Amino acid sequence: MRIIRRSECGQLARARSWTLLYGRRKVGKTTLLRTCVPHDLYVLVGHGGGHAVVGDEVVPVEEAVREVGAVLRRGGVAVVDEFQRLPTRYWDLVASWSPRGVLIAAGSSYGIVHKVFDKSSPLLGLFSPLHIDIIAYEEVLAQVGDPLLAVVWRDPWAIPHINSVEELRERARDLALIARGLIGEIFTEEDRELTDTYWRAILLVAEGYWKSTDVAGALGLRGGLASASSILSKLSKMGVLRAVPTLGRERYYTVRSPVLSLILYAEAKYSVSDLGAAPPELPIGREVQFTVGEMLASYYGAVQRYSPREDIDVVLTRGRRRLWAFEVKLGPFTKPEAAEAVTRLRKVAEKAGLVSLSERPPEVGDASLGPQELYQMARELAKSRGVI
């Protein structure tokens, strides 16, 4: 399996204080812990919290906790993976070892952050949090060089399974089963149940229902908009969905992981896990739009927004200023298309940019970004973070 280097690795390698990694399952936390943290002890807490893996042995969790304490008391570095599974009865003991040594704890849930930093937690004030998300697009693109493959490789679990968007389409049925299991795992680690309502809400968003009002109508919930908004908000906090701000009051909800979004679209639209046939198409353009928008926001130091009324792919704002508006396409722009797009974009923002993943657009706007320009932008960002 190819390992994509990422900026969080440098942060962890330089950690000199207790740190809590948190984030959705299968985003690469364990790989970061094993490859980036120079540790004296690595402990993986098992399901149920009654046992742990230390080295090549399965031991009672009490024994693993004692070993962690011994390492910290002598000033060493200990890693505890799946920290959310460690029974809270040990938290007072763990707290008693601070500030000796360096403890790096990782939790595959967002709920662990609220528990650790709760005002009644004995661990409050001992850890600094570090959120681990899917890999930044620019960091993948800078190493892969393929702007389309980099979109689906942002989620590390997909790397050994998929080598192209076409392969993703052809293997949609098998991958749909993985996706359902992964989301179920996320809910389990959050101490929640993947109910039919939550699953339908996720599929609706994957299918393109981006407004809470539309999701509420499609679900037919008794609580209406309030219930749908609550569900979408919880899914966002769990890392399953992402809420992109718009130029209005709405939020544009999308599945956080592009590869999961595409797989779940195939399931929602074509029931691929039941029928077994590959879907005729996947909305890769939508995923490219929001993914490239993230990189552009990082590059220009701005906030990424979507403009639903004008259907403008990417709007970058800073405070009240609308700095940039971008049109993003998979294919090329003709000169008339480019001119029309720039005219429309300049009605919304100070500057207008065109992005194509196939060739550099005509230079009629303030920025014309083709695959080579996107690659150079990604390398610049990745280099500034010490990734390459």
Secondary structure, 3 states (H helix, E strand, C coil): CCCCCCHHHHHHHCCCCCEEEECCCCCCHHHHHHHHCCCCEEEEECHHHCEEEECCEEEEHHHHHHHHHHHHHCCCEEEEECHHHCCHHHHHHHHHCCCCCEEEEEECCCHHHHHHCCCCCCCCCCCEEEECCCCCHHHHHHHHCCCCHHHHCCCHHHCCCCCCHHHHHHCHHHHHHHHHHHHHHHHHHCCCCCCHHHHHHHHHHHHCCCCHHHHHHHHCCCCHHHHHHHHHHHHHHCCCEEEEEECCCCEEEEECCHHHHHHHHHHHHHCHHHHCCCCCCCCHHHHHHHHHHHHHHHHHCCEEEEECCCCEEEEEEECCEEEEEEEEECCCCCHHHHHHHHHHHCCCCCEEEEEECCCCCCCCCCEEECHHHHHHHHHHHHHHCCCC
